[in-house]
Amino acid sequence: MERKSETGGEMRRAPWLDRNGWSLFVITLLCFAPFAFFGVDLHHDGVMLKPAMDVAAGRICFRDTFNQYGFLSTFIQSVIVRIFGGELLAVKLLTVVFYGLCAMELDRFWRRFLSVPFRWLMMVLFWGLAPFYLVPMHPWSSVYAMYFMLLAGTMTVRYLDSGSRKRLFCAGVAAGLAFGCRQPCGLVLVIAAAMTLGVEAWVRRSSGRILLQKAGVWAAGAVIVPAILAAYLTIFDAWPDYIRQCFISVGKFGWERGGAGALESVLLTFFPAEGFLVFPLVSLGVFFHACSELFRRRGVRLYLPLAAAVLIGLASWHQFYPVPCIRHLYWASVPMMGVLAYLCERVWRSGRRRAVRVALLIVLLILPGLEVGYRAFGAAIRIVCLGEREFSTTPGMRGMLMFHGEARDFRELETALARVPEPFRERYYLNMTADALFCRLFPDRPAVHPMYVDWGRAVYPDYPEFMMEFVREHRPVILSRKPEPFPGYRPVGGFLRTKPVYFLSIPPF
């Protein structure tokens, strides 16, 4: 029965999707959770699992264990590790939960601008364009940061609609949380917030004093998480490692992988020949249209929050750089999916002839549609070929679906570790490979260096010399690309899956 209003009329009932937003969370879990079991990435899975295990064991992030992007993602994952142990599947299923939260927040973010059918279109893009139908799911910090970016967008839109400074403060808090999960995602939100407040002040003819007050409210929320991080780094003397790991090495990596500033490389990175290109292009178009309307002070109630929402989406665009792989393209594009759905709705309601509207929708959706179809085919192939995989029993990878040969290689490495003579089992185990996941198979030892992978001088310029000296003094068990990494060492097994093969070697008696 419809509820009556105070004037005696019938109140309009909220759409089913508004009343059952939890269904988006459930659908996401049902669609995404099965693919958390598929595949193991020795590098990316390892650099997320290892620091979470170290923090769960009481070690200090950055000082004792390498962390490349954000401490908050590691602390969130360390809670799961503390409960379920150092199992990759547990961390991946936690990531699926965050994908579910992202689905709900994406809808909350864009419902202000979309009717129900086009909200469903946006969600189909969210579900259909996910990368892990084709490649292993990564429990990457970008997923956690994505949720807080979307939350910041929701709070910003609601602030502009209501004028509530409490909502503005919450938008700042969400930006700080995004920074905690993945620092670049928080930093770009500072730019988006500054532009939003500047446009609002111009459109509403606010004084400079009012603008500074509002900026202070947002900043007061945004600074909370960085202040906690600063206190943590100060108390545990982790500032030098934090700066080196999260700024110096990341900046160097981005500069080198991004083409060292070459204009052609930058353009190819931000405008890749992929179906995802439609999202930033559409967002730029809608943003400039909204700004042109605001310049004329027309439709302020619609276009001011719309411009702010699009700015949040464009802020996420930075994740195309420096590696526009299908994972980063997806994570970057999620906040912009509502822009494409908005434009599709505007086209559909434009009043043009039906054939013209259908043709325009096809143009807008053809590239994302092809990407969705490609992923659906990949997912179907994975499911059909399920018989070629088996559940792993290797510690840290229990429950993961591996190809038979891959699972056999991990079992053989376990056997090799069991062959390490008793006198050496209490020694440090040194990972001299670029892949962090192998550390899960080693005995837990106090950290002698933050780096648990051998990336040469990429992070710490003196790392090779430090490790050479450590090997001379302590003679650890070593996993490396050479059967005899140092004089007197001999192999007791290896991991054949990698190219070149990794060897497990023990020191001389």
C-alpha positions in Angstrom: 0.0 0.0 0.0 1.2 3.5 -0.8 1.9 5.8 2.1 -0.2 9.0 2.5 1.5 12.4 2.7 0.5 15.0 5.2 -1.7 16.7 2.7 -3.6 13.6 2.1 -2.1 12.7 -1.3 -0.2 9.5 -2.1 3.5 9.6 -1.7 5.5 8.3 -4.7 7.1 5.0 -3.7 10.9 4.8 -4.1 12.1 2.6 -7.0 12.8 -1.0 -6.1 16.6 -0.5 -6.7 16.6 2.3 -4.1 14.9 0.1 -1.5 17.1 -3.0 -2.3 20.5 -1.6 -2.9 22.0 -4.6 -1.1 21.0 -6.7 -4.1 23.9 -5.1 -6.1 26.3 -6.3 -3.4 24.9 -9.8 -3.6 24.9 -9.9 -7.5 28.6 -8.7 -7.4 29.6 -11.4 -5.0 27.8 -14.1 -7.1 29.5 -12.8 -10.3 32.9 -12.1 -9.0 33.6 -14.6 -6.2 34.0 -17.6 -8.4 36.8 -15.9 -10.3 38.7 -15.2 -7.1 39.7 -18.9 -7.2 41.3 -18.8 -10.7 45.0 -18.4 -11.1 47.9 -17.2 -9.0 50.2 -14.2 -9.9 53.6 -14.8 -8.3 54.4 -11.1 -8.4 51.3 -9.0 -7.8 49.6 -11.5 -5.4 52.8 -11.7 -3.4 53.4 -8.0 -3.0 50.0 -7.7 -1.4 50.0 -10.9 0.7 53.5 -10.6 2.1 53.2 -7.1 3.8 49.7 -8.1 5.1 51.3 -11.1 6.7 54.1 -9.1 8.2 51.8 -6.4 9.6 49.6 -9.2 11.1 52.7 -10.6 12.7 53.4 -7.3 14.4 56.0 -5.9 12.0 56.1 -2.2 11.0 54.8 -1.3 7.6 57.5 0.3 5.4 60.3 0.0 8.0 60.2 -3.8 8.2 58.2 -4.7 5.1 58.1 -3.2 1.6 54.8 -1.5 0.7 54.5 0.3 -2.6 51.2 2.3 -2.6 49.2 2.6 0.6 49.4 1.4 4.2 45.6 1.3 4.8 45.0 -1.5 2.2 47.7 -3.6 4.0 46.2 -3.0 7.4 42.7 -4.0 6.1 44.1 -7.2 4.6 46.2 -7.9 7.7 43.0 -8.2 9.7 41.8 -11.1 7.4 45.3 -12.6 7.6 45.1 -12.5 11.3 41.8 -14.3 11.3 42.3 -16.8 8.5 46.0 -17.1 8.2 48.3 -16.1 5.3 46.0 -17.5 2.6 45.8 -15.8 -0.7 42.2 -16.9 -1.2 41.1 -15.1 1.9 42.6 -11.9 0.8 41.1 -12.2 -2.7 37.6 -12.9 -1.3 38.0 -9.8 0.9 38.7 -7.9 -2.3 35.5 -9.3 -3.8 33.6 -7.9 -0.7 35.1 -4.5 -1.6 34.0 -4.9 -5.2 30.5 -5.5 -3.8 30.8 -2.3 -1.7 31.9 -0.5 -4.8 28.9 -1.7 -6.7 26.6 -0.3 -4.1 28.5 3.0 -3.8 28.7 3.4 -7.6 24.9 3.3 -7.7 24.5 5.7 -4.8 27.0 8.1 -6.5 25.1 8.3 -9.8 21.5 7.7 -8.9 21.1 11.5 -8.6 21.5 11.8 -12.4 20.1 8.5 -13.8 16.7 6.8 -14.0 16.5 3.1 -13.0 17.0 1.5 -16.5 20.2 3.5 -17.0 21.4 2.7 -13.5 21.2 -0.9 -14.5 23.1 -0.2 -17.7 25.9 1.3 -15.5 25.9 -1.8 -13.4 26.1 -4.1 -16.4 29.2 -2.1 -17.4 30.6 -2.5 -13.9 30.0 -6.3 -13.9 30.8 -7.0 -17.5 34.0 -5.1 -17.9 35.8 -6.6 -14.9 39.3 -7.9 -16.0 39.4 -11.2 -14.0 37.3 -13.1 -16.5 40.5 -13.1 -18.6 43.3 -12.8 -16.1 43.9 -13.6 -12.4 42.2 -11.4 -9.9 44.6 -9.1 -8.0 43.8 -8.1 -4.4 45.3 -4.7 -5.4 45.1 -1.5 -3.4 43.2 0.2 -6.3 40.0 -1.8 -5.5 40.0 -0.5 -1.9 40.8 3.0 -3.0 38.0 2.8 -5.6 35.4 2.4 -2.9 36.6 5.5 -1.0 36.8 7.5 -4.2 33.2 6.6 -5.0 32.2 7.5 -1.4 33.9 10.8 -1.8 31.9 11.4 -5.0 28.6 10.6 -3.2 29.3 12.9 -0.3 30.4 15.7 -2.7 27.2 15.5 -4.7 25.1 15.4 -1.6 26.9 18.4 -0.2 26.2 20.4 -3.4 22.5 19.4 -3.2 22.0 20.1 0.4 24.7 22.6 1.4 25.5 20.5 4.4 29.1 21.1 5.6 28.9 17.7 7.4 28.7 16.1 4.0 31.6 18.2 2.8 33.6 17.1 5.8 32.7 13.4 5.1 33.8 13.9 1.5 37.2 15.0 2.8 37.4 12.0 5.1 36.7 9.7 2.2 39.4 11.3 0.2 41.8 10.8 3.1 40.9 7.1 3.2 41.4 6.8 -0.6 44.9 8.3 0.0 45.5 5.7 2.7 44.6 2.9 0.4 46.5 4.2 -2.7 48.2 7.5 -2.4 47.7 8.8 -5.9 44.0 8.3 -5.7 43.8 10.6 -2.7 46.1 13.2 -4.1 44.0 13.6 -7.3 40.9 14.1 -5.2 42.5 17.2 -3.7 42.6 18.7 -7.2 39.0 17.6 -7.9 37.8 19.1 -4.6 39.6 22.4 -5.2 38.1 22.7 -8.7 34.6 21.8 -7.4 34.7 24.3 -4.6 36.1 27.0 -7.0 33.3 26.4 -9.5 30.7 26.4 -6.8 32.0 29.7 -5.4 31.9 31.3 -8.8 28.5 30.0 -9.7 26.9 30.9 -6.4 28.9 34.2 -6.1 30.3 33.2 -2.7 32.9 35.4 -1.1 36.5 34.4 -0.7 36.0 34.0 3.0 33.2 31.5 2.5 35.3 29.6 -0.1 38.2 29.3 2.4 35.8 28.1 5.2 34.5 25.4 2.9 38.0 24.4 1.8 39.0 24.2 5.5 36.0 21.9 6.3 37.0 19.5 3.4 40.7 19.7 4.4 39.9 19.0 8.1 38.3 15.7 7.0 41.0 14.9 4.5 43.9 15.3 6.8 42.7 12.8 9.4 44.1 9.7 7.8 47.4 11.3 6.7 47.8 12.6 10.2 47.4 9.1 11.6 50.0 7.9 9.0 52.4 10.6 10.0 52.1 9.7 13.7 52.7 6.1 12.8 55.7 6.8 10.7 57.1 9.1 13.4 56.6 6.7 16.3 58.2 3.8 14.5 60.9 5.7 12.7 59.6 4.7 9.3 59.7 8.0 7.4 62.9 7.3 5.3 61.5 3.9 4.1 58.1 5.4 3.5 59.4 8.2 1.3 61.8 5.9 -0.6 59.1 3.1 -1.2 56.1 5.3 -1.9 57.5 8.3 -3.6 61.0 8.0 -4.9 60.8 4.5 -6.3 57.2 4.9 -7.5 58.1 8.1 -9.2 61.1 6.5 -10.9 59.0 3.6 -12.0 56.2 5.8 -13.4 58.7 8.0 -15.2 60.5 5.0 -16.9 57.4 3.0 -17.7 55.5 6.1 -18.8 58.0 6.9 -21.6 60.3 9.3 -19.6 58.0 12.2 -20.4 57.8 11.6 -24.2 54.6 13.2 -25.4 53.8 10.3 -27.7 54.1 7.8 -24.9 52.0 9.9 -22.5 49.2 10.3 -25.1 49.2 6.6 -25.9 49.0 5.8 -22.2 46.0 8.2 -21.5 44.3 7.5 -24.8 44.9 3.8 -25.5 43.4 2.0 -28.4 41.0 0.1 -26.1 37.3 0.1 -25.6 37.9 1.8 -22.3 38.9 5.0 -24.2 35.2 5.9 -24.4 35.0 6.6 -20.7 37.5 9.5 -20.5 36.4 10.9 -23.8 32.7 11.0 -22.8 33.6 12.4 -19.4 35.6 15.2 -21.0 32.7 16.0 -23.3 30.1 16.0 -20.5 32.3 18.0 -18.2 32.9 20.8 -20.7 29.2 20.9 -21.6 28.3 21.2 -17.9 30.9 24.0 -17.5 29.5 25.9 -20.5 26.0 25.7 -18.9 27.3 26.9 -15.6 29.2 29.7 -17.3 25.8 30.9 -18.5 24.4 30.1 -15.0 21.8 27.8 -16.5 20.6 24.6 -14.9 22.8 25.1 -11.8 20.9 22.6 -9.7 21.7 19.9 -12.3 25.0 20.9 -13.8 26.9 21.9 -10.6 26.7 18.5 -8.9 27.1 16.8 -12.3 30.3 18.7 -13.0 31.6 17.6 -9.6 30.7 14.0 -10.2 32.4 14.0 -13.6 35.5 15.5 -12.0 35.7 12.6 -9.5 35.6 10.3 -12.5 38.2 12.2 -14.4 40.4 12.2 -11.2 40.4 8.4 -11.5 41.7 8.6 -15.1 45.2 9.0 -13.8 45.3 5.3 -13.2 45.7 4.7 -16.9 49.3 5.9 -16.4 51.9 4.5 -16.6 50.6 0.9 -17.3 47.3 0.9 -19.2 46.7 -2.8 -18.7 43.1 -4.2 -18.6 43.1 -4.1 -14.8 44.1 -0.5 -14.4 41.9 0.6 -17.3 38.9 -1.0 -15.4 39.8 0.4 -12.0 40.2 3.9 -13.5 37.0 3.7 -15.5 34.6 2.6 -12.9 33.9 6.1 -11.5 33.3 7.3 -15.1 30.8 4.6 -16.0 28.0 6.7 -14.7 28.9 9.5 -17.2 28.5 7.1 -20.1 25.1 6.0 -18.7 24.1 9.6 -18.2 24.9 10.5 -21.8 23.1 7.4 -23.1 20.0 8.5 -21.1 20.2 12.1 -22.5 20.4 10.6 -26.0 17.4 8.3 -25.4 15.3 11.2 -24.0 16.5 13.7 -26.7 13.2 13.6 -28.7 15.0 12.5 -31.9 13.5 9.9 -34.1 13.8 6.4 -32.6 16.1 5.1 -35.3 18.5 8.0 -34.7 18.5 7.5 -31.0 19.2 3.7 -31.4 22.0 4.5 -33.8 23.6 7.0 -31.4 23.3 4.5 -28.5 25.0 1.8 -30.6 27.9 4.3 -31.4 28.3 5.0 -27.6 28.1 1.4 -26.5 29.7 -0.5 -29.3 33.3 -0.5 -27.9 32.3 -1.3 -24.2 29.9 -3.9 -25.6 32.6 -5.6 -27.5 34.8 -5.6 -24.4 31.9 -7.2 -22.4 31.4 -9.8 -25.0 35.1 -10.7 -25.1 35.1 -11.1 -21.3 32.0 -13.2 -21.4 33.7 -15.5 -23.9 36.8 -15.7 -21.7 34.7 -16.5 -18.6 32.9 -19.2 -20.5 36.2 -20.8 -21.6 37.5 -20.8 -18.0 34.4 -22.5 -16.7 34.3 -25.1 -19.6 37.9 -25.9 -19.0 37.5 -26.3 -15.2 38.5 -30.0 -15.5 42.1 -28.9 -16.4 42.5 -27.3 -13.0 42.7 -28.6 -9.4 42.5 -27.1 -6.0 45.9 -26.3 -4.6 47.0 -27.7 -1.2 50.1 -25.6 -1.0 50.3 -23.3 2.1 49.3 -19.8 1.2 47.5 -21.0 -1.9 45.1 -23.5 -0.5 41.8 -23.6 -2.4 43.2 -21.7 -5.5 42.4 -23.4 -8.8 45.6 -24.1 -10.6 46.4 -26.0 -13.8 47.7 -29.5 -13.0 51.3 -28.7 -14.0 51.3 -25.5 -12.0 50.0 -27.3 -8.8 52.7 -30.0 -9.4 55.5 -27.4 -9.6 54.4 -25.9 -6.3 54.3 -29.3 -4.7 57.8 -30.0 -5.9 59.0 -26.7 -4.4 57.4 -27.7 -1.1 59.2 -31.1 -1.4 62.5 -29.2 -2.0 61.9 -27.1 1.1 61.4 -30.2 3.1 64.7 -31.5 1.8 66.6 -28.6 3.4 68.9 -30.3 6.0 68.0 -29.8 9.6 71.0 -27.6 10.5 69.9 -25.0 7.9 66.2 -24.8 8.7 66.6 -22.2 11.5 68.5 -19.9 9.1 67.1 -17.0 7.2 65.5 -17.8 3.8 66.4 -15.3 1.2 64.2 -14.6 -1.8 66.5 -13.5 -4.6 63.8 -13.5 -7.2 61.5 -10.7 -8.3 58.3 -12.6 -7.2 57.1 -12.1 -3.6 54.7 -15.0 -3.3 57.5 -17.5 -2.7 58.1 -15.8 0.7 54.8 -17.4 1.9 56.5 -20.8 1.7 59.5 -19.8 3.8 59.7 -20.0 7.6 58.7 -16.8 9.3 61.8 -14.9 10.3 62.4 -11.3 11.7 63.1 -8.9 8.8 66.7 -8.0 8.0 65.6 -5.6 5.3 62.3 -4.2 4.1 62.7 -5.8 0.6 61.5 -9.3 0.4 62.1 -9.5 -3.4 65.2 -8.8 -5.4 64.5 -5.8 -7.6 68.2 -4.8 -7.7 68.7 -1.1 -7.0 65.1 -0.1 -8.0 64.0 0.8 -4.5 67.2 0.8 -2.3 70.4 1.7 -4.2 72.5 -0.3 -1.8 70.4 -3.4 -1.7 72.7 -5.7 -3.7 75.7 -4.8 -1.5 73.6 -5.3 1.7 72.5 -8.7 0.6 76.0 -9.8 -0.5 77.3 -8.9 2.9 74.3 -10.7 4.6 75.0 -13.9 2.6 78.7 -13.8 3.6 77.8 -13.5 7.3 74.8 -15.7 7.7 74.8 -18.2 4.8 71.0 -18.3 4.3 69.0 -20.7 2.2 68.4 -19.0 -1.1 65.8 -19.1 -3.9 67.3 -17.6 -7.0 67.7 -17.9 -10.8 71.0 -19.7 -10.4 71.6 -23.3 -9.1 74.8 -22.0 -7.5 74.2 -18.4 -6.6 77.3 -18.2 -4.5 80.4 -20.4 -4.2 79.7 -23.6 -2.3 75.9 -23.4 -2.7 74.1 -26.4 -4.3 70.5 -26.8 -5.4 68.0 -29.1 -3.6 65.1 -28.4 -5.9 63.4 -25.6 -7.8 60.3 -24.1 -9.4 60.0 -25.0 -13.1 57.1 -22.8 -14.0 59.1 -19.6 -14.3 61.4 -18.6 -17.1 64.3 -18.7 -16.2 63.8 -21.6 -13.7 64.1 -20.7 -10.0 66.4 -22.9 -7.9 66.3 -23.5 -4.1 69.9 -23.7 -3.0 71.6 -24.5 0.4 75.0 -23.3 1.6 78.0 -25.5 2.2 78.1 -27.5 5.4 
